C-alpha cells in the first residue's frame, strides 16, 4: 500500500506571551496523532508558527522599548523552548511575520478582490480618546449583544460563540485605558462571507467537523452570516494591504495563512511540493487541530477564503475543549494559570503527556487537570504497571542468562493476545480516542503483571538462577513490556528511547508488533520513569501562584489571587490531622516494614469494606515461600484485579488478629481520609518482595 500523504497543523500561539498548559493540551494532542502516523510509516508533516501580528504586540514592544520584530523573535525562541520541553515534534515552526506569509496573504486577498468578494465602506469604529488610536477588537470589552454576557471581547463572545463588531457591544470600554471609546469614521474592507452560505452549509456537513461543532455552525448559518471586517487602521503591526496605504490586514486574515507559509518555508528547504498539498484535487489529507473557541475562523472564514482563492479546503478540523486546573478555569487571578516553562521546572513533561492522553477523546468536552488524579494515574500506570514489568524481569535475565532472552516464551498465547490488540489500539489513536487506547494498553499491562506474579520467577530463581523456566517467564515479561512501549511510543517518546536502549533494539515502529524478541540480548535495566512526588506538584502550584501574584501587582492595590483548589494548599492533611507525639528511634525500629507482592486479592463475602490480600514476601528462612494473609479496609477504593501483581508495603510483624472472616497477619500501608479516597503505598521500581524498609 502507498503511504498516506498528510499535512497537520495546530493553532498558532500568539507571540505576546508564554506558552501555557492550554497550548500544551492542543500541541500534545496533535503530536500524539502525528507520531502515531509516522510510526505506521505514513508521510505525515506537522507545521506550526507564531501568530505575530496585531496591536497587542505593537503596544508591548513600545512598553519594553524594543521593536515588534525584536519582541516576536524573542518570544518565538521562548515558545520553541517550551514546545521542545514537551517533546512536540514539529517538522517546521515558523512565524506569520515572514516573507512567505506576506506573499500568500497578498495573493489570496488579490484573488478574492478579483472575484468581487471584497467590499469597501465607511464604518464607525471605536477609538480610545486617551491612547489616541483605533481599538482592535481584543482591546474592547463589554456586554455581548447576543446573550448579554458581560466582559466579552470586541470580536466574539466566549459564552455563546457569537461574532460581531466592537461597536455592537453594550457598554463598551477600552482595556488599554478604561476609557469609554468614542466612535470615529474609517473606511474598512470586508470579505463577503454571506455569499458562501450554501458552500459552507455543504462543507460543514461533509464530515470535516465533529457533529456537535457542525450543529453549532448550522445555527449560525441559518441565522445569517455577516460580512467579515478584514482591515485595521494604522498604527498597527502587520502587513499593509496592497494599494491601500495606512490599512492593514486584520490578524485573523493572515494567521491561518500562516499554515501555508510555514509549509512553504519547509518546502523551500526540502523535497516537499507546495501544490501537492494545497491545490484542489490533491490526495493529501489536511488536518487542523484547534480549540473550540476559534472554530468560526477555521470552519467558516478559512474554507470560504481558500475555496474562492483557488486552494483546497481542509479534510477535517478537529476542535477540542478547554483545560481547567483542579476544577477551576485557568485564571491568573485564581493562580490556576500554569505556564509551560513553570511546569517543566518541576515535573517531567511525559507525566502530563500521559495524563492528557488518558483523558482525551475525539469530542470537544473540557478536560480537568486534577493534580490528585494526575499523580495517582502516572504512579499507578506508568511506574506501577508498565515499568514494573521490565524492572521485575530484567535482573533475572541479565544475572542468570548474561542478558539473553529465551528462544521460546513461556506463554505464547498471552503475547499473541497483546499483539492482536494492536489493531484496536491503532484504530483508537487514528480516531483521536486516546483515552480508549490507554485503557486498552493498561489492561494488557495488568495481564502481564498478573502473569509474572502467578509464575513467581523470583521463587524459581532462588532455587536455581539459571532455571530455563525463569528465562522463559521473564522473556515473556520483557516482550510484553516491549509491546506496551510500542503502543505508548506516540505518547511517551522519551521513555520509548530509554526502552529501546534497554531492549537493545533500533527505533520501534508500529509494524514491530508483529515480531518478538527471542534469543536476543538486552542491556541492564536502568530507571525509565520515577514516581510523581507530591512536593514537586506543590512546588509547581506555589510557583504558579507566585507568578500570578507578581503579575497582578501588590495585594494592597490589586488583591491577592485566589488560592488554587488543591488540598495541599488550601486545607492540608497535616492541618486536619496534626503530627503525633515524638517517638524514639528504638520505638520506630520495632515496626518491621517489608516490600510485599500482592499475589492475590479477593472480595470478602459479608464485608462491605474489606478485601482479602495474599501477600508474597519471597522465600522465608526455611527456604519456603513466605506469605501473609491480610484483610484490608480498601474495598471502596480498589478492585481486586487492579491489585494483583502490584508491590506494596506491609507491617510484617504485627500481631495476627483473629476476625470472623479469618486470621489477618499484617497491615498494608495506605494514605487518605477514607472512603474512595484511599491510596495504597507502593515502593519505587527495583524493590523486591521481602526487602525491609528503613
N, C-alpha and C positions, 0 to 999 in steps of 0.2 A: 504494500500500500504506500502511496506517496505521502509525504509529510504534509500536515496541515500548515498553512501559512497564516500566522496570527499576529496582529498588532494590538497591544494592550496599553491603556493609559489609566492613570489615576488623576484625581483632580489636582490642579496646580495650587500649592500653598502660596499665600500672599507674602510678598517679600517685605513685610512691615513688622514682623515679629517672629518669635521662635516656633519651632515645631512642638506641638503639644500631643497628648495621648489621643486626642480625636483624630489628628492627622495620622498617627501611628496605626490606629484601628483600620483606617482605609488602606494604608500602604501595606500592612501585613496581610490583609485580606487579599489584596491584589497579588502580592509577592508569592503567597502560597499557591495561588492558581497558576501563576506563570512558572514557578519552579516545578510544579506537577507536570505541566505540559512539556517542559524541557526534559524532565526525567523520562517521559514517554517518547522522546525523540522528535517532538514536533518543532517546527521552526517558529518559535514564539519570541517576539520582541516586545520589551517593556520600556516605554519612554515617558518622561515627565519633564517638568520645568517649573521655575519660579514664575508666579504671576507678578510682574514687576512694574506695573503702571498704576497711575491714579493719584488723586490729591493727597491721600494719606501718606504716601511715600514722599511726595514733594514736601509736605509740611514737616515730616520727621527729619528729613535731610536738612531743612532750614534750621530746625531747632538744634541739631547736632553740629551745625556749621560745616557741613560737607555737601558734596554734590549728590543728587539722586543716584548717579552711576556708582559712586563710591559706596553708598549705602546698600544698593542691591547686590553689588559684588560681595560685600562683606556678609550680608545675610545669606546669600546663596551658599557661600562656603560653610556657614553655620548649619544651614539646612542639610547640606550634603553630609556633614559630620554626624548629625543626628540620625539621618536615614541609614548611613553606613553602620552606625552603632546598633541599629535594629536589624541589620543584615538584609536590607532591602536591595535586591539585585537589579537596579536599573541598568538597561543597556545604553541609555543616554539620559542625561539630566541637563537641561538647557535653561534658557531664560526667554521670557516673552519680549524683553528689550534686546532684540537681536536682528541682524540683517535679514535672516530667513523669515522672521515673523513680520517684519515690515513689508517684505516682498509679498507674502501671501495675504496679509491684511489689505494692502492696497489693491492687489489683483482681484480679490473677492469683492471688495467694495466696488471697483470699476465694473465688474461683471454684473453685479446687482443693479448698478446705476444704468448700465446699458440696457438691461431688461426692464427698465422703468419700475424698479422695486424701491427706489429711494425717493422720498418726498421731502421738500424743504418748506418750512413755515415758521413764522414768528410765534414764539410762545412766551408766556410769563413764567419766569424762573425765580426761584428763591435765592436771595442774595443776603450775605451776612454784612450788615452795615458796620460792624466793628472790625471784622477781618478784611473787609472790602474785597470780597471775592464771591463768585457764584458758588453755591454749595453743591457738592457732589451728593448723590443720593445717600451715601453712608454717613454723611455729616449732618443729616437732618433726621430728627426723630419726632414722633408724635403718635397720635391715635390712629389705628388702621381705619380707613374709610369703609371697609367692608364688614369686619367683625367687631370693631370698636375696641380691640385690644390696645392697651397703652404701651408707650415706649417701643414702637416699631420703627424700623429704618425706612428711609425715603423711597426705596425701590421695591421691597417686597415684605410681606408680613410672615414672621416665623410661626405665628399661631395658626393662621388659616391658609397660608401659601399664596395669597392673592398678590398680584403685581399691580403697580400703579406708578404715577409720577409723584415727586415730592410735594407738589402744590396741592395734591388731593388729600394729604394728611390733615387730620383735625388737630388743632392746637400745636402746630409745629414749633420746634426750637432748634437752634444751631448747637451741635455737640462741641463745636470749637470754642464758642464764647458764651453760650447760654442765651444769646440774644434772640429775640423773635425775628425770624427772617422777613425781609420785605420782598415784594415782587418787582422784578425788572424784566423788560422785554429783551429777547435774544432770538436770533434765527438758529433753528436746530434742524438736524437731519434725522429722518425716520425711515425705518425699514417697514415696508408694507406687509406686516405679518398676517393680517386678516385674509389676504389673498391666498394664503397657503392652508386655509382651514380644511378643505377637503383632502388635500395631500396629507396633512397631519392626522386627520381622523383615520385615514387608512394606515399610515405608518405606525401610529401609536397602538393600533390593534393588530399589528403584523407579527407579534411575538417578540418584538425587540425590547419590550418592557415587562417588568413584573406586573401581574394582574392588578394589584392594588394601586400601583402607580398609574397604569393605563386608565383605571377607573377615575382616579383623581383628575387626570388631564382631560378626560372626557367631560367632566363638569365644566372646566374652563373653556373647552372648545365649544360646548353647547351654549354657554352664556355669552360667547362672543369675544374674540381676541381683539386687542388694541394694537395700534401701531407702536413700534418699539423705538424709543429715542436712542440713537447710536452716536450722538455727538456731545462734546463738552466744550465749554469756553475756556480760553486762556485766563489765568495761568493754570497749567495742567501738565503733568509729566506723562507723556505718551507719544503716540505717532500722530503727526499733523495730517489731517485729511487732505488728499490731493486736491489742488485747485480751490482750497478753502482756508486761506490764511487765518490763524487765530482759532481755528476749530480743530478739535482732536477726537480721535476715535474713543468712545466710551470703553473703559477697561474690559467690559464683558463682551465687546465685539472681538477684540484681538486675543483674549485669554484662551478660548477653546482653539483658536487658530494656532496657538502655541503647541498643541499636539502635533499639528502638521509641521511646524517649524522645527520642533525637536527631532522629529523623524527625518526631515530633510537634512538637518545637521549630521545625523548619523549616516545617512546615505552618502553625503559628501566625503565620509571617512571610511566607507565600506563598499561592499558589492550590492547592497540593497538598492532597489529602484523605486523611486517615489511613486510613479504611476502604477506600479504593480499593486499598490496598497490603497490608493486614494481615487483612482479613476473608476467611473461606473462600469459594471460588468466584471470587475475583479473578483476572483475567487478567494481573495484574502478575507479573513474574519477580522472585524474591527470591534473592539470592546472597550467601553468606558466604565470604570468603577468610580462612583461619585457618592456624595452624601445626599440624603433626600431633600435637603434644604435648597439645593441648586438644580433640581430636576427640571424646572421650567426653562432654564437656559440650555440644558443639554437635550431635552426632548421636544422642545418647541422651536426656539430660535435657531439652534445649531443645525438640525436636519433641514430646516427650511432654507437657511443660507447655503448649506452645502449643495443641496439639490439644484438650486437656481444658479449657482456659480459653476456647475459642471463637475461636481465631485460626488462620490458615493456617500450614502448615509451609513451610520453605524449598524453593525449586525445586531448589537444589543447595548443597552445602557443599564448597568447593574447599580441600583441605588441601595444604600444601607442606612441604618438608623444612627442615632446619636449615641455617644458614650456618656454614662453617668458614673460617678465615683462614690462608692458606698451609699448608693441610693439617692444621691444628690446630683443635680445638673452641674456640669463643670462650670465653676464660677470662681473668679479671683476673690470676690468678696467673701465667699464661704471657705476659701482655701482649698477647694476641690479642683482647682485648675492646675494640672500637673504637666510640666514641660518635659519633653523627651530627654533633654540633657540632664535634668534633675533626676529622673528615673535611672538613667544609665550610671549616675554616680553612686547609686545604692544597690541596684538589683540587676541580675542577669537578664539581658533582653529576651532570651529564649523562654524565661518564665512567662513573660507577657505574651509572646507569640503563641505558646501552647495554650495558655488560658483563653486567649481570644479565639483560637481555633476550636476549643472545646465548647464555646458558646455561640459561635457564628453559624447562621443558617442563610438561606437564599432570600429571605424576606427583608423587610425594612423596619423590623422591630428594634427598639433601642436596646443597648447592651449595658448591663451594670457591672462595673469593675468593683466587686466586693473583695477587699483585700483578705478578708477571712476565708472566703471560698477560694480565692486565688492561691493562698498559701496551702490550704488543705489539698486542693486539686493537684498542684505541682508536686508536693511532697508525696502524696499517695500514689499518683500515677507514674510520674517520671522516675522518681527515686525509689519508691516502694515497690513498683511493679517492673518497669522496663529495665532500668539499670540493675535492679536486684537480680534479675535472671543472669545477666552476664557476670556480675561480681560473685555470685554463688557458684558458678560453674567454672570460671576461668582458672582459678587457682588449682583445681584438681587436674585440669588438662596440662597446665604449664609444669606443675611439680611432678606429676606422676607419669606424664607421657611426652615430656620435652616439647610441649605446645602443639602436639599433633592431634588433630581430631580423628575420630574413628572412621573407618572405611564405610561403616553402615550405622545409621542411627538406631537408637533403641525403640523409637516409636514413629515409624514412617507415617502412620495414619494421622497422628497429630500434626506433623509437618505438612502433610497433604491438605489437611483442613485449613491450616494457615495460608498455604499457597492459594487454595481455592477461594479464599476471602478477598483476594486481590481485585477481582472484577467488581464486586460490590463497593469496595473501598474506593476504587478508581472512579466509579460512577458517582459516588458521593462528592469526591473532590471536583469532578467535572461540573457538577450541578451546584457547586459552592455550598454544599451541605456539609461544612467541615465538622460540625458537632456530631453529625451522624457517623462520619468517618472515624473520628476519635473514639466514639463509643464502641465501634466495631473493633478497632485496634486494641483498646484496653480489655475488651472481652477475650481476645486472643492472649493478651499478656496474663490475664487471670488464669487461663487454662495452662499456660506454660509454667507459672509459679506453682499451681496446684500439682502438676505432674512432677516437678522437681521435689516438692515437699513429700509426695507419696513415695517416690523412689528412694529418697534419703541417701544420696550418694556419699554424704559425709560419714554415714554409718558404715557403708561398704568400704570406704577408703581407710577407716580406722583399722579394719582387719587386713586390708591389702591395698595400698595406694595405687598399685598397678593392675588392679582388677579390671579386665576388659569391660565389665558391666558399668563401672564408673565412667570409663571413657565414652561408652555409647550413650549413657544417660546425659552426661554433661555436654556431649557433642550435639545431642538433640536440643538441649537448652541453648547452646550457642547459636544454633541455626534458627531457633525461634527468635532469639534476640536480633539476629541479622534480618529476618523478615520484618520484624517490628520496625527496625530502623529504616528499611526501605520505605515502608508505609509512612513513617514520620518524617522522612527527609525534607519534604516540602515545607514542613512546619519548623523543623529543628535542623537547619543546615550546618550550624557549627558543631552540634553534638554528633551529627552524621559523619563529619570529618574525623572526629575522635573515634567513632565506632569503626570507620574504615581503617584507621591506623591500627586499632586493636585487632581487628579481624585480618589485617594484612592483605587487604584487597584494594583494587582500583575503585574509583568513584562509582558508587552504586547507581544503577538505573532501574527503572520500573521493570524491565524485562528480566532482571536478575532474580525476580521472584520465582521464575521457572526452574532455577537450579538450586543446589545445596552445596555447602562446603563439606566435602568428605575427603579424609586423608590429607587435610590441609593444615598447615602450621599457622597458628595465631601468635600474637605477641602477648606479653604480660599485660594484665589488666591495669588500667590507670583510671582514676576517678573521672567521670564524664559529666556528672551533674550533682551538685550539692543541694541540701535542703534550703528552702526559704526560711530565713531566720526572722523571727518577729522583730528583733531590734532593727534590722535593716528596713523593714516596712515602716516601722515607727519613725525612723530617721528620714525616710523619704517624705512621709506626710508632714513631719515637722518642718523639713526644708521647704516644702511647697507652701506651707502656711507662712513661713518667714518671707518667702519671695512675694507672696500676696500682700503681706503687711508692708513690706518695703515699697511696693508699687502703689499702694493705697495712701501712703504718707503716714504721718503720726496719728495715733489713735485719738489724740486730743482734738484734732481738727477733722478727721475723716472717719473715725470709728474703727474699731478692731474687726478683722474678718471673723465671721462665724466659725466656731471650731468644726473641724471635719467630723462627720458622723462615724467615728471609729472608736471601738471600745478601749483601745489603747490610749486615746487622747481625751475622751470625754469622761468615762467612768471606768477607771482601770480596775482589773481584778484585785490588785493589791489594796486599792482604796475601799473595796467592798469586803475583802477578806484579809485583814492585816496579817503580817508575818507573825508566826508563832514565837513563843519564848525561845531564847537561845538554848542550844544544847552543846555538850562537849563532843569532841571527835569520837571518843570511845562509845558514846551512845549511838552515833550515826553508823559506825563501822559494824555494829551488831546486825544491821539490816543487810542481808545478802541479796543484792540486786543482780539478776542474770539476764543475758540475752536469751530469748526463747523463740522458737519457731512454732507458729500456730499450725500444728499438723492437722487438726480437725476442729470444726465448730458446728454447733447444732442448737436449735431451739430447745428450750426446756419446757416440757409439757406441764401446764398448770402454773407457769411462772410468767408474768407479764413483762418483767424487767430483765430476766436472766438469759444469758447464753452459756452453754457448756463448752469450754475450750479444752482441747488436748494439747498441752504444751510440750514440745520436744526440746530438751536441753543437751542433746548429743549423747555420748556414752558416759555412764557412771563409773565410779571407781572399780566396780566389779566387771567392767567391760560390757555390761548390758545397757540397752537403751534406757535413758533416764527421762521419764515423762511425768508430768504433773496434771492432775485433773483439777480444773479451776472453774468455779461458777462466777460469772462477772455480770454486773448490772449495766450492760451496754447495749441491750437489745433495741432500745429506742433509736440508737444511732447507727447500728451496723446490721447488715445481713450476714448470715454465716458464710455464704460463698465469697463475700468480699474480704473475709479474714483469712481464709485458708491459704497457707503458703507465705504469710506475712510474718516479719520479725517484730517482736515487741519486747517489753521489759516486765519481768515478774519478780515479786518479792518471794524468793525461793525458800526462805527459812521461816516463813510464817507458820505458826502452829495450825495444823489442819483443823477445819471447822466442820462439824457434822451438821448437815442440813437435811431437810426432809427429802431433797432430791438426790442426795448423795454426799460424799465427802469432798470438800473443797480444800485443796492442798497448797494454795498460794493466792496471790493477788496481782493482777496485771495493773500497770500504771496508766492513768488517763488524766486528762485535764478538761475543765469545763464546768459550768454550773449545773449540768444535769439535763435530763430530757433528751432531746435530739442534739443538744449542744454538748457533745462529748467527743473528745479527740484522743484516741489511743496513742500512746507514745511509741515511737519506733526508733531504733538505733540507726546510725548512718550506715551507708554502704560499706561492705567489708567486714562488718561484725558477724561473728559466727555463733550458733546456738551453744549455750553453756558459758560463754565469756562473762566474767564478772565485771560489773560496772562500778567504777571507783570515782 
